[in-house]
Amino acid sequence: MNMRAIFIDMDGTLLNTANNISRRNMEAIYRLINQGVMVFLATGRHYEVTAPYHQEIGLRTPMICLNGAAIYNAETGRAIQMKTVRLNEERFHHLTAENPCNVIIHTANGLYCKETNEEIDYWTKVGKIPPRYVGDLRKANYQDVLKYSIRTGAPSPELSDLFKKEAEVINWSDGFEMVAPYVSKWSAIKSLLPAFRISPNEVVAIGDGPNDIEMLRNVGTGVAMGNASKEVKAVADFVTGHHEKDGLAEFIEHYLQKSYVV
């Protein structure tokens, strides 16, 4: 396998359900780095809850965050690239107010949300920065939105379809997310590769969610986790083990370590 770079999703891929990187996954990543492979993180998370894991591994590569809406320099933490999404805010708040849901808005200068929950409490603990605002978002003075997250607790295609002319919509089992049109993890990868003189055919990407589909489909080798949905597995070249059973390391050990290269 001709591979010079790997882009790794975080939740459901790199991390277990306790939000930890297993020893086996860490060691597998170190072996890739020692082989000269460039390792990148590509996540839906915002910078503050990506950087601690990036630092834990010891990576110096740029971080792809918020489903590709932002790319950050590892050493300075500054944004290399940002793609903001613009909605008709009055319409957005009217439609989401009619449905029981939590709304989380990721902006260039912080997080705004309708209400807090365990996930946001975890983000605050890890990122050490609380939301800038909690409450009625119609009264919040936010700007430069990078990602909207609408948590309805169930699939909501009827609601998410109403925004497809304004944004790139990613449907999840508990709601949906929105970024700027044509923005994805893959669009961010495409923008990074020329600087490293790496071809898409020399890239492996691994993930489990609907926000990973474009990158799995377009890189040289796309790998779906065992816990991925059938839609994600359908676009992948390989399917590896479950994230609770170190599926990331399993794939690296079998296909990417030099002694196993095919």
C-alpha positions as CSV (number, residue, x, y, z in Angstrom):
1,M,0.0,0.0,0.0
2,N,1.6,3.3,-1.1
3,M,0.8,5.5,1.9
4,R,2.5,8.8,3.0
5,A,-0.3,10.3,5.2
6,I,-3.2,9.1,7.4
7,F,-6.2,11.2,8.5
8,I,-7.8,9.8,11.6
9,D,-11.3,10.6,13.0
10,M,-11.5,11.0,16.8
11,D,-14.9,10.0,18.3
12,G,-15.7,6.4,17.5
13,T,-12.3,5.8,15.8
14,L,-9.3,7.0,17.7
15,L,-11.0,7.3,21.1
16,N,-13.0,4.7,23.1
17,T,-16.3,5.6,24.8
18,A,-14.4,6.9,27.8
19,N,-12.7,9.5,25.5
20,N,-9.3,7.9,25.9
21,I,-6.7,6.8,23.4
22,S,-5.8,3.1,24.1
23,R,-2.2,2.1,24.5
24,R,-2.5,-0.2,21.5
25,N,-3.8,2.7,19.3
26,M,-1.1,5.0,20.6
27,E,1.7,2.5,19.9
28,A,0.3,1.8,16.4
29,I,0.4,5.5,15.6
30,Y,3.9,5.9,16.9
31,R,5.0,3.1,14.6
32,L,3.5,4.9,11.6
33,I,5.3,8.1,12.6
34,N,8.6,6.2,12.9
35,Q,8.0,4.9,9.4
36,G,7.8,8.5,8.2
37,V,4.1,8.6,7.7
38,M,2.4,12.0,8.4
39,V,-0.5,11.5,10.9
40,F,-3.3,14.0,11.0
41,L,-6.5,14.3,13.1
42,A,-9.7,15.1,11.3
43,T,-12.7,15.6,13.6
44,G,-16.0,17.2,14.1
45,R,-14.8,18.6,17.4
46,H,-13.7,22.2,18.0
47,Y,-10.1,23.1,18.5
48,E,-10.1,23.2,22.3
49,V,-11.2,19.6,22.6
50,T,-9.0,18.4,19.8
51,A,-5.7,20.0,20.8
52,P,-5.2,18.0,24.1
53,Y,-5.3,14.7,22.2
54,H,-3.1,16.0,19.4
55,Q,-0.6,17.0,22.1
56,E,-0.9,13.7,23.9
57,I,0.1,11.9,20.7
58,G,2.9,14.4,20.1
59,L,1.7,15.4,16.6
60,R,2.9,18.6,14.9
61,T,0.6,18.4,11.8
62,P,-2.3,20.8,11.3
63,M,-5.6,19.8,12.9
64,I,-8.8,19.6,10.9
65,C,-11.7,20.5,13.1
66,L,-15.5,21.1,12.9
67,N,-15.9,18.8,10.0
68,G,-13.4,20.7,7.9
69,A,-14.7,24.2,8.6
70,A,-11.5,25.1,10.4
71,I,-7.8,24.0,10.2
72,Y,-5.4,24.9,13.0
73,N,-1.7,25.2,13.3
74,A,-0.5,22.7,15.9
75,E,2.3,24.9,17.3
76,T,0.5,28.3,17.6
77,G,-3.1,27.2,17.8
78,R,-4.0,29.8,15.2
79,A,-6.5,29.1,12.4
80,I,-4.8,28.4,9.1
81,Q,-8.2,28.3,7.4
82,M,-11.8,29.0,8.3
83,K,-15.0,28.6,6.3
84,T,-18.0,30.3,7.9
85,V,-21.6,29.3,7.2
86,R,-24.4,31.9,6.7
87,L,-28.0,31.1,7.4
88,N,-31.1,33.2,7.6
89,E,-30.9,33.4,11.4
90,E,-34.5,34.5,11.9
91,R,-35.7,31.5,9.9
92,F,-33.3,29.1,11.6
93,H,-34.3,30.1,15.1
94,H,-38.0,30.0,14.2
95,L,-37.7,26.5,12.8
96,T,-35.6,25.1,15.6
97,A,-37.8,26.7,18.2
98,E,-40.8,24.7,16.8
99,N,-39.0,21.5,17.5
100,P,-37.7,20.2,20.9
101,C,-33.9,20.3,20.5
102,N,-30.7,21.7,21.8
103,V,-28.8,24.1,19.5
104,I,-25.0,24.4,19.7
105,I,-23.3,27.1,17.6
106,H,-19.5,26.8,17.1
107,T,-18.1,30.2,16.2
108,A,-14.6,31.5,15.5
109,N,-14.4,32.9,19.1
110,G,-16.3,30.2,21.1
111,L,-19.3,28.1,21.8
112,Y,-22.9,29.3,22.1
113,C,-25.7,26.9,23.1
114,K,-29.4,26.8,24.0
115,E,-28.7,24.6,27.0
116,T,-25.8,22.6,28.5
117,N,-25.5,18.8,28.7
118,E,-23.0,16.1,29.6
119,E,-21.2,16.6,26.3
120,I,-20.7,20.3,26.7
121,D,-19.7,19.7,30.4
122,Y,-17.0,17.3,29.0
123,W,-15.9,19.8,26.4
124,T,-15.5,22.5,29.2
125,K,-13.5,20.1,31.3
126,V,-11.1,19.0,28.5
127,G,-10.9,22.4,26.7
128,K,-10.9,24.4,29.9
129,I,-13.1,27.0,28.2
130,P,-16.9,27.2,29.0
131,P,-19.5,28.2,26.5
132,R,-19.6,32.0,25.9
133,Y,-23.4,32.0,26.2
134,V,-26.1,29.6,27.4
135,G,-29.8,30.5,26.8
136,D,-32.1,31.9,24.2
137,L,-29.8,32.2,21.2
138,R,-31.9,34.9,19.6
139,K,-30.5,37.1,22.3
140,A,-26.9,36.0,21.8
141,N,-24.5,38.3,20.0
142,Y,-22.6,35.7,18.0
143,Q,-20.9,35.9,14.6
144,D,-18.5,34.0,12.3
145,V,-20.3,30.7,12.7
146,L,-18.3,27.6,11.7
147,K,-20.8,24.9,12.5
148,Y,-24.3,24.5,13.7
149,S,-25.3,21.4,15.7
150,I,-29.0,20.6,16.2
151,R,-29.6,17.8,18.7
152,T,-33.1,16.5,18.5
153,G,-32.5,13.1,20.0
154,A,-33.6,11.3,16.9
155,P,-33.0,11.3,13.1
156,S,-34.5,14.6,11.7
157,P,-34.3,14.6,7.9
158,E,-37.5,16.5,7.5
159,L,-36.1,19.4,9.5
160,S,-32.5,19.2,8.1
161,D,-33.8,19.2,4.5
162,L,-35.1,22.7,5.1
163,F,-31.5,24.0,5.2
164,K,-29.9,22.2,2.3
165,K,-30.0,25.3,0.1
166,E,-28.0,27.3,2.6
167,A,-25.5,24.8,4.1
168,E,-23.8,21.4,3.9
169,V,-26.0,19.2,6.0
170,I,-24.7,16.1,7.9
171,N,-27.5,13.9,9.3
172,W,-26.9,12.0,12.5
173,S,-29.0,9.5,14.5
174,D,-29.7,12.2,17.1
175,G,-30.1,15.3,14.9
176,F,-27.9,17.1,12.3
177,E,-25.0,19.5,11.8
178,M,-24.4,22.2,9.3
179,V,-21.3,23.8,7.8
180,A,-20.7,26.0,4.8
181,P,-21.6,24.6,1.4
182,Y,-19.0,22.2,-0.1
183,V,-17.1,22.1,3.3
184,S,-16.1,18.7,4.6
185,K,-13.2,16.9,6.1
186,W,-12.3,15.9,2.5
187,S,-12.3,19.6,1.4
188,A,-9.9,20.4,4.2
189,I,-7.7,17.5,3.3
190,K,-7.6,18.6,-0.3
191,S,-6.4,22.1,0.8
192,L,-3.6,20.7,2.9
193,L,-2.1,18.1,0.6
194,P,-0.4,20.4,-1.9
195,A,1.8,22.0,0.8
196,F,3.2,18.5,1.7
197,R,3.4,17.4,-1.9
198,I,1.2,14.4,-1.2
199,S,-1.2,13.0,-3.7
200,P,-4.7,11.9,-2.6
201,N,-3.8,8.4,-3.8
202,E,-1.1,8.4,-1.1
203,V,-3.6,9.0,1.7
204,V,-5.4,6.7,4.1
205,A,-8.5,8.0,6.0
206,I,-10.3,6.2,8.7
207,G,-13.6,7.0,10.4
208,D,-17.0,5.9,11.5
209,G,-19.5,8.7,10.9
210,P,-21.5,10.4,8.2
211,N,-19.1,13.3,8.4
212,D,-16.3,10.9,7.3
213,I,-18.0,9.6,4.1
214,E,-16.5,12.2,1.7
215,M,-12.9,11.7,2.9
216,L,-13.3,7.9,2.8
217,R,-14.7,8.0,-0.7
218,N,-12.0,10.3,-2.1
219,V,-8.7,9.3,-0.6
220,G,-6.5,6.5,-1.9
221,T,-7.7,4.1,0.9
222,G,-10.8,4.7,2.9
223,V,-11.3,2.6,6.1
224,A,-14.5,2.3,8.0
225,M,-14.6,1.3,11.7
226,G,-16.6,-1.8,12.7
227,N,-19.0,0.4,14.6
228,A,-19.7,2.5,11.5
229,S,-23.1,2.5,9.9
230,K,-23.7,0.6,6.7
231,E,-23.7,3.8,4.7
232,V,-20.2,4.6,5.9
233,K,-19.0,1.0,5.3
234,A,-20.4,1.1,1.8
235,V,-18.0,3.8,0.6
236,A,-14.9,2.3,2.3
237,D,-12.2,0.1,0.8
238,F,-11.7,-1.7,4.1
239,V,-13.7,-2.3,7.3
240,T,-11.7,-2.8,10.5
241,G,-12.7,-3.6,14.0
242,H,-14.9,-1.8,16.6
243,H,-13.4,1.3,18.2
244,E,-13.8,-0.4,21.6
245,K,-11.6,-3.2,20.3
246,D,-8.8,-1.0,18.9
247,G,-10.0,-1.2,15.3
248,L,-7.6,1.6,14.3
249,A,-4.6,-0.3,15.6
250,E,-5.9,-3.5,14.0
251,F,-5.9,-1.9,10.6
252,I,-2.5,-0.3,11.0
253,E,-0.9,-3.5,12.2
254,H,-2.3,-5.6,9.4
255,Y,-1.9,-3.2,6.5
256,L,0.3,-0.2,7.2
257,Q,3.2,-1.4,9.3
258,K,6.2,-2.0,7.0
259,S,6.4,-5.7,7.8
260,Y,2.8,-6.1,6.7
261,V,2.7,-3.8,3.7
262,V,0.9,-5.4,0.7
